[in-house]
Amino acid sequence: MMKKLVILLLALTSCSLFKSNENYPDIPGKLVFSAKDDGGTSQIFTMNANGPDLRKLTNFGPEGGAGNPSWSPDGTQIVFENYTGATTLGPYLYVMDADGNNMRPLKKRQSESVRALIGSAPAWSPDGTKIAYQVCTNCELGGSDYEIMVVEVAGEDYDPDQTYAITDHPASDTHPTWSPDGQQIAFVSNREYLKEGGTDIYLTEFEHENIIRVTTTGSAGRQLWSAIGQKLIYWSENNLYKLNLADKQPQLISFNADKETGFRPLALIRNEERILLHVFNYQNPNREESLQVFNSSEKELIPIYSNERFNGADWFIPNEN
């Protein structure tokens, strides 16, 4: 079975757009993702999770682009990275309606040199009132000290009283994700591997400074929260694991891909059963990449869409958020 899955995974990485398939009519919701357009610029797209209704929401020129989109909990808005005019400080955080209209900075800044809030990897809180993101504090000096920040969504102008530093460490703290109750944020950090280059997953409570390390592999990341108890789904050494936070004992839930095939989890249905994956080829970076849904209960991969390059995706499911 495992061998067949790996062969299937390799075959599907070169697939083009798959329309709605009667064999998979139960894939609910909508995807938002960043992929390259015909001109090679990363744009934001949406489509139904079972394939049809592909829509391009942004039209940035080659000097810009967009990445790492995240749905608001009610599915009406999308926050994303805007690279137009970005410097070594990083991209700007923008927001738009779900149909691409009303595009604007998440927070406007009065400074002429910095016109919007700088940050990346935005993640909307479950109650819709806040957005967590990462920002580099010394990248303009050639460093890589990323910190996790949270900003309140209300208001158009930047207000320092509405922005909170969640981490403060010389390491690189990145990729924040909210717990379903909005009380905790999981993030990835190299704080135990500043010289070796490894990463683990950490937890922090939004209103407190207590930080807990929950993995010790040195290769963990891309964590997703499950609504079934206190559990995380995460990637480590090209495998997927489920981690019960009560005992911190990881459980393998996926399969071993071969050395050429890589994947990263992007989003999941809250019951843990289906996981959106970004699938690519380690050995041939010019080969098409794909978005696929992995059904963990049936050990089945369902191809959704392929493109030259993806840069983040999110999955909105009504009544799931």
Backbone hydrogen bonds in HBPLUS format (Angstrom, degrees):
<---DONOR---> <-ACCEPTOR-->    atom                        ^
c    i                          cat <-CA-CA->   ^        H-A-AA   ^      H-
h    n   atom  resd res      DA  || num        DHA   H-A  angle D-A-AA Bond
n    s   type  num  typ     dist DA aas  dist angle  dist       angle   num
A0005-LEU N   A0001-MET O   3.00 MM   4  6.29 150.7  2.09 148.0 156.4     1
A0006-VAL N   A0002-MET O   3.05 MM   4  6.35 155.9  2.11 151.6 157.0     2
A0007-ILE N   A0003-LYS O   3.08 MM   4  6.34 161.6  2.11 149.9 154.5     3
A0008-LEU N   A0004-LYS O   2.91 MM   4  6.10 158.6  1.96 147.4 153.6     4
A0009-LEU N   A0005-LEU O   2.86 MM   4  6.06 153.7  1.93 146.2 153.6     5
A0010-LEU N   A0006-VAL O   3.02 MM   4  6.29 157.6  2.07 150.7 155.3     6
A0011-ALA N   A0007-ILE O   3.05 MM   4  6.27 157.2  2.10 148.0 154.2     7
A0012-LEU N   A0008-LEU O   3.04 MM   4  6.18 151.9  2.12 149.9 156.6     8
A0015-CYS N   A0012-LEU O   3.13 MM   3  5.27 168.1  2.15 115.0 115.8     9
A0018-PHE N   A0304-ILE O   3.29 MM 286  5.51 169.7  2.31 142.6 140.5    10
A0024-TYR N   A0021-ASN O   2.90 MM   3  5.50 156.0  1.96 118.8 126.0    11
A0049-ALA N   A0029-GLY O   2.99 MM  20  5.60 170.2  2.00 138.1 135.2    12
A0030-LYS N   A0316-PHE O   2.83 MM 286  5.28 150.5  1.92 149.4 158.3    13
A0316-PHE N   A0030-LYS O   2.81 MM 286  5.28 166.9  1.83 167.5 167.7    14
A0031-LEU N   A0047-MET O   2.77 MM  16  5.39 168.5  1.78 170.2 173.0    15
A0047-MET N   A0031-LEU O   3.03 MM  16  5.39 145.3  2.16 144.3 149.4    16
A0032-VAL N   A0314-ASP O   2.97 MM 282  5.37 159.3  2.01 150.5 153.9    17
A0314-ASP N   A0032-VAL O   2.79 MM 282  5.37 148.9  1.89 156.3 164.4    18
A0033-PHE N   A0045-PHE O   2.92 MM  12  5.44 158.1  1.97 147.7 153.8    19
A0045-PHE N   A0033-PHE O   2.82 MM  12  5.44 164.7  1.84 164.4 169.8    20
A0034-SER N   A0312-GLY O   3.00 MM 278  5.69 156.9  2.05 162.5 160.7    21
A0311-ASN N   A0034-SER O   2.91 MM 277  5.02 152.6  1.99 132.2 135.1    22
A0035-ALA N   A0043-GLN O   3.04 MM   8  5.65 150.7  2.13 152.6 160.1    23
A0043-GLN N   A0035-ALA O   2.82 MM   8  5.65 168.6  1.83 154.6 152.5    24
A0037-ASP N   A0041-THR O   2.90 MM   4  5.56 152.1  1.98 139.8 144.9    25
A0040-GLY N   A0037-ASP O   2.97 MM   3  5.30 164.7  2.00 114.3 119.0    26
A0066-ALA N   A0042-SER O   2.88 MM  24  5.48 140.5  2.04 119.8 131.9    27
A0057-LEU N   A0044-ILE O   2.79 MM  13  5.53 162.5  1.82 156.5 161.8    28
A0046-THR N   A0055-ARG O   2.85 MM   9  5.25 151.3  1.93 145.9 155.4    29
A0055-ARG N   A0046-THR O   2.78 MM   9  5.25 156.9  1.83 160.5 162.8    30
A0048-ASN N   A0052-PRO O   2.95 MM   4  5.55 159.8  1.99 171.2 176.5    31
A0051-GLY N   A0048-ASN O   2.97 MM   3  5.39 160.8  2.01 118.8 120.1    32
A0064-GLY N   A0061-GLY O   2.92 MM   3  5.56 166.2  1.94 124.6 128.4    33
A0083-TYR N   A0065-GLY O   2.95 MM  18  5.24 170.3  1.95 142.3 145.5    34
A0067-GLY N   A0081-GLU O   3.05 MM  14  5.05 145.8  2.17 129.4 137.8    35
A0081-GLU N   A0067-GLY O   2.87 MM  14  5.05 178.7  1.87 157.2 156.8    36
A0068-ASN N   A0311-ASN O   2.77 MM 243  5.82 168.5  1.79 159.6 160.6    37
A0070-SER N   A0079-VAL O   2.82 MM   9  5.32 140.9  1.97 152.8 162.8    38
A0079-VAL N   A0070-SER O   2.99 MM   9  5.32 162.7  2.02 152.7 153.9    39
A0072-SER N   A0077-GLN O   2.89 MM   5  5.27 145.5  2.01 150.8 145.1    40
A0075-GLY N   A0072-SER O   2.92 MM   3  5.19 161.9  1.95 116.0 121.9    41
A0098-ALA N   A0076-THR O   2.85 MM  22  5.06 136.8  2.04 135.4 128.7    42
A0078-ILE N   A0096-MET O   2.83 MM  18  5.45 153.8  1.90 158.9 165.2    43
A0096-MET N   A0078-ILE O   2.94 MM  18  5.45 145.9  2.06 145.0 156.0    44
A0080-PHE N   A0094-TYR O   2.88 MM  14  5.47 156.8  1.94 149.3 153.2    45
A0094-TYR N   A0080-PHE O   2.92 MM  14  5.47 171.6  1.92 162.2 164.9    46
A0082-ASN N   A0092-TYR O   2.72 MM  10  5.05 162.7  1.75 154.3 159.0    47
A0092-TYR N   A0082-ASN O   2.94 MM  10  5.05 171.0  1.95 149.4 146.7    48
A0086-ALA N   A0083-TYR O   3.01 MM   3  5.03 166.6  2.03 123.6 122.7    49
A0090-GLY N   A0087-THR O   2.98 MM   3  5.60 154.9  2.05 115.0 121.7    50
A0119-GLY N   A0091-PRO O   3.06 MM  28  5.94 156.6  2.12 145.8 153.1    51
A0093-LEU N   A0117-LEU O   2.87 MM  24  5.77 159.9  1.91 171.3 173.6    52
A0106-LEU N   A0093-LEU O   2.91 MM  13  5.66 177.5  1.91 135.3 134.9    53
A0095-VAL N   A0104-ARG O   2.87 MM   9  5.64 162.7  1.90 169.0 174.7    54
A0104-ARG N   A0095-VAL O   2.97 MM   9  5.64 153.4  2.04 161.2 169.9    55
A0097-ASP N   A0101-ASN O   2.86 MM   4  5.29 166.3  1.88 168.0 166.3    56
A0100-GLY N   A0097-ASP O   2.93 MM   3  5.29 166.1  1.95 119.7 122.5    57
A0117-LEU N   A0107-LYS O   3.13 MM  10  5.51 135.4  2.34 149.1 155.0    58
A0108-LYS N   A0156-GLU O   2.76 MM  48  6.11 163.0  1.79 152.4 157.5    59
A0158-TYR N   A0108-LYS O   2.74 MM  50  5.52 159.1  1.78 160.9 153.4    60
A0109-ARG N   A0115-ARG O   3.16 MM   6  4.92 168.1  2.17 113.1 112.2    61
A0120-SER N   A0134-GLN O   2.91 MM  14  5.37 145.3  2.04 149.7 159.6    62
A0134-GLN N   A0120-SER O   2.91 MM  14  5.37 172.8  1.92 156.7 159.0    63
A0123-ALA N   A0132-ALA O   2.79 MM   9  5.18 144.0  1.92 152.9 158.9    64
A0132-ALA N   A0123-ALA O   2.88 MM   9  5.18 159.7  1.92 156.1 152.4    65
A0125-SER N   A0130-LYS O   2.90 MM   5  5.31 169.0  1.92 149.7 146.7    66
A0128-GLY N   A0125-SER O   2.97 MM   3  5.25 159.9  2.01 114.2 120.7    67
A0153-VAL N   A0129-THR O   2.80 MM  24  5.36 172.5  1.81 137.4 139.3    68
A0131-ILE N   A0151-VAL O   2.92 MM  20  5.45 148.8  2.02 151.2 161.4    69
A0151-VAL N   A0131-ILE O   2.94 MM  20  5.45 159.5  1.99 146.7 151.9    70
A0133-TYR N   A0149-MET O   2.91 MM  16  5.41 153.9  1.97 146.6 150.6    71
A0149-MET N   A0133-TYR O   2.85 MM  16  5.41 170.8  1.86 159.6 162.6    72
A0135-VAL N   A0147-GLU O   3.01 MM  12  5.56 150.7  2.10 150.4 159.7    73
A0147-GLU N   A0135-VAL O   2.92 MM  12  5.56 158.5  1.97 148.7 152.4    74
A0137-THR N   A0145-ASP O   2.92 MM   8  5.74 171.6  1.93 156.9 154.7    75
A0141-LEU N   A0138-ASN O   2.95 MM   3  5.39 153.3  2.03 110.9 119.6    76
A0143-GLY N   A0138-ASN O   2.99 MM   5  5.06 155.3  2.05 138.5 131.7    77
A0142-GLY N   A0139-CYS O   2.93 MM   3  4.85 163.5  1.96 107.6 110.4    78
A0173-ASP N   A0146-TYR O   2.92 MM  27  5.18 171.2  1.93 127.9 127.4    79
A0166-ILE N   A0148-ILE O   2.76 MM  18  5.29 157.4  1.81 150.4 155.4    80
A0150-VAL N   A0164-TYR O   2.85 MM  14  5.12 146.2  1.97 146.2 155.4    81
A0164-TYR N   A0150-VAL O   2.73 MM  14  5.12 163.6  1.76 155.4 161.2    82
A0152-GLU N   A0162-GLN O   2.95 MM  10  5.44 152.1  2.03 151.8 160.7    83
A0162-GLN N   A0159-ASP O   2.80 MM   3  5.43 164.0  1.83 124.0 129.6    84
A0163-THR N   A0160-PRO O   3.30 MM   3  5.21 165.4  2.32 105.8 107.0    85
A0174-THR N   A0188-VAL O   2.76 MM  14  5.19 166.1  1.78 156.3 160.6    86
A0188-VAL N   A0174-THR O   2.83 MM  14  5.19 168.2  1.85 152.8 154.9    87
A0177-THR N   A0186-ALA O   2.86 MM   9  5.25 141.4  2.01 149.5 159.1    88
A0186-ALA N   A0177-THR O   2.82 MM   9  5.25 159.1  1.87 159.7 160.8    89
A0179-SER N   A0184-GLN O   2.92 MM   5  5.26 156.2  1.98 149.6 146.4    90
A0182-GLY N   A0179-SER O   2.88 MM   3  5.15 159.7  1.92 115.1 121.8    91
A0206-PHE N   A0183-GLN O   2.87 MM  23  5.55 163.4  1.90 135.6 141.2    92
A0185-ILE N   A0204-THR O   2.86 MM  19  5.46 157.5  1.91 159.9 167.5    93
A0204-THR N   A0185-ILE O   3.01 MM  19  5.46 143.4  2.15 141.3 152.7    94
A0187-PHE N   A0202-TYR O   2.94 MM  15  5.43 154.6  2.00 144.6 151.5    95
A0202-TYR N   A0187-PHE O   2.85 MM  15  5.43 163.9  1.87 161.5 166.5    96
A0189-SER N   A0200-ASP O   2.95 MM  11  5.67 160.2  1.99 160.5 166.8    97
A0200-ASP N   A0189-SER O   2.96 MM  11  5.67 155.6  2.02 155.1 159.6    98
A0193-TYR N   A0190-ASN O   2.73 MM   3  4.98 158.8  1.77 117.1 124.4    99
A0197-GLY N   A0193-TYR O   2.87 MM   4  5.31 161.2  1.90 142.5 144.4   100
A0199-THR N   A0218-GLY O   3.07 MM  19  4.75 148.5  2.17  97.0 102.0   101
A0220-ALA N   A0199-THR O   3.04 MM  21  5.78 150.9  2.13 142.1 136.8   102
A0214-VAL N   A0201-ILE O   2.91 MM  13  5.78 168.6  1.92 153.8 157.4   103
A0203-LEU N   A0212-ILE O   2.73 MM   9  5.09 152.6  1.81 147.1 156.8   104
A0212-ILE N   A0203-LEU O   2.80 MM   9  5.09 159.6  1.84 148.1 155.2   105
A0208-HIS N   A0205-GLU O   3.14 MM   3  5.24 162.4  2.18 109.0 114.4   106
A0221-GLY N   A0235-TRP O   3.03 MM  14  5.48 143.5  2.17 154.1 160.1   107
A0235-TRP N   A0221-GLY O   2.92 MM  14  5.48 167.2  1.94 167.6 167.1   108
A0224-LEU N   A0233-ILE O   2.64 MM   9  4.98 148.1  1.74 151.2 161.4   109
A0233-ILE N   A0224-LEU O   2.73 MM   9  4.98 164.6  1.76 151.5 157.0   110
A0226-SER N   A0231-LYS O   3.06 MM   5  5.39 165.4  2.08 146.8 143.7   111
A0245-LEU N   A0230-GLN O   2.86 MM  15  5.56 164.2  1.89 158.5 162.5   112
A0232-LEU N   A0243-LEU O   2.94 MM  11  5.10 152.6  2.02 138.8 147.6   113
A0243-LEU N   A0232-LEU O   2.73 MM  11  5.10 160.6  1.77 155.0 161.3   114
A0234-TYR N   A0241-TYR O   2.96 MM   7  5.43 156.2  2.02 145.3 152.6   115
A0241-TYR N   A0234-TYR O   2.91 MM   7  5.43 157.6  1.96 158.1 164.1   116
A0236-SER N   A0239-ASN O   2.99 MM   3  5.39 155.3  2.05 147.6 153.4   117
A0239-ASN N   A0236-SER O   3.05 MM   3  5.39 130.4  2.30 107.9 120.6   118
A0253-ILE N   A0240-LEU O   3.06 MM  13  5.74 172.2  2.06 138.2 140.7   119
A0242-LYS N   A0251-GLN O   2.78 MM   9  5.07 155.2  1.84 143.1 151.3   120
A0251-GLN N   A0242-LYS O   2.75 MM   9  5.07 145.5  1.87 142.2 154.0   121
A0247-ASP N   A0244-ASN O   3.26 MM   3  5.93 134.2  2.49 114.4 122.7   122
A0248-LYS N   A0244-ASN O   2.68 MM   4  5.39 138.9  1.84 157.2 171.1   123
A0282-TYR N   A0260-GLU O   2.52 MM  22  4.91 147.3  1.62 144.7 152.0   124
A0262-GLY N   A0280-PHE O   2.91 MM  18  5.27 172.8  1.92 142.4 144.7   125
A0280-PHE N   A0262-GLY O   2.91 MM  18  5.27 167.6  1.92 145.7 147.4   126
A0264-ARG N   A0278-HIS O   2.88 MM  14  5.17 140.8  2.04 136.3 148.9   127
A0278-HIS N   A0264-ARG O   2.86 MM  14  5.17 161.2  1.90 150.3 156.5   128
A0266-LEU N   A0276-LEU O   2.81 MM  10  5.47 163.9  1.84 163.2 160.4   129
A0276-LEU N   A0267-ALA O   2.66 MM   9  5.12 162.0  1.69 151.7 157.7   130
A0269-ILE N   A0274-ARG O   3.01 MM   5  5.68 160.6  2.05 161.7 167.7   131
A0272-GLU N   A0269-ILE O   2.86 MM   3  5.71 152.4  1.94 135.9 138.0   132
A0296-SER N   A0273-GLU O   2.72 MM  23  5.31 148.1  1.82 166.9 171.7   133
A0275-ILE N   A0294-PHE O   2.94 MM  19  5.15 159.0  1.98 140.2 146.1   134
A0294-PHE N   A0275-ILE O   2.80 MM  19  5.15 169.4  1.81 153.3 154.0   135
A0277-LEU N   A0292-GLN O   2.69 MM  15  5.21 169.5  1.70 167.7 170.9   136
A0292-GLN N   A0277-LEU O   2.98 MM  15  5.21 160.2  2.02 144.6 150.6   137
A0279-VAL N   A0290-SER O   2.84 MM  11  5.22 173.0  1.84 160.1 162.2   138
A0290-SER N   A0279-VAL O   2.95 MM  11  5.22 158.0  2.00 148.9 153.4   139
A0287-ARG N   A0284-ASN O   3.07 MM   3  5.64 168.4  2.08 121.2 124.7   140
A0289-GLU N   A0307-ASN O   2.79 MM  18  5.51 157.8  1.84 171.1 168.8   141
A0307-ASN N   A0289-GLU O   2.95 MM  18  5.51 152.7  2.03 139.4 147.3   142
A0291-LEU N   A0305-TYR O   2.71 MM  14  5.29 161.1  1.75 162.7 168.9   143
A0304-ILE N   A0291-LEU O   2.94 MM  13  5.56 153.8  2.01 162.5 157.2   144
A0305-TYR N   A0291-LEU O   3.35 MM  14  5.29 158.9  2.40 135.2 140.0   145
A0293-VAL N   A0302-ILE O   2.84 MM   9  5.00 163.3  1.86 146.1 148.0   146
A0302-ILE N   A0293-VAL O   2.76 MM   9  5.00 152.4  1.83 143.1 152.5   147
A0295-ASN N   A0300-GLU O   2.70 MM   5  5.05 170.2  1.71 162.4 163.4   148
A0299-LYS N   A0295-ASN O   2.76 MM   4  5.52 113.7  2.20 145.5 163.8   149
A0300-GLU N   A0295-ASN O   3.16 MM   5  5.05 154.0  2.23 131.5 138.2   150
A0320-GLU N   A0317-ILE O   2.95 MM   3  5.37 146.6  2.06 141.9 140.9   151
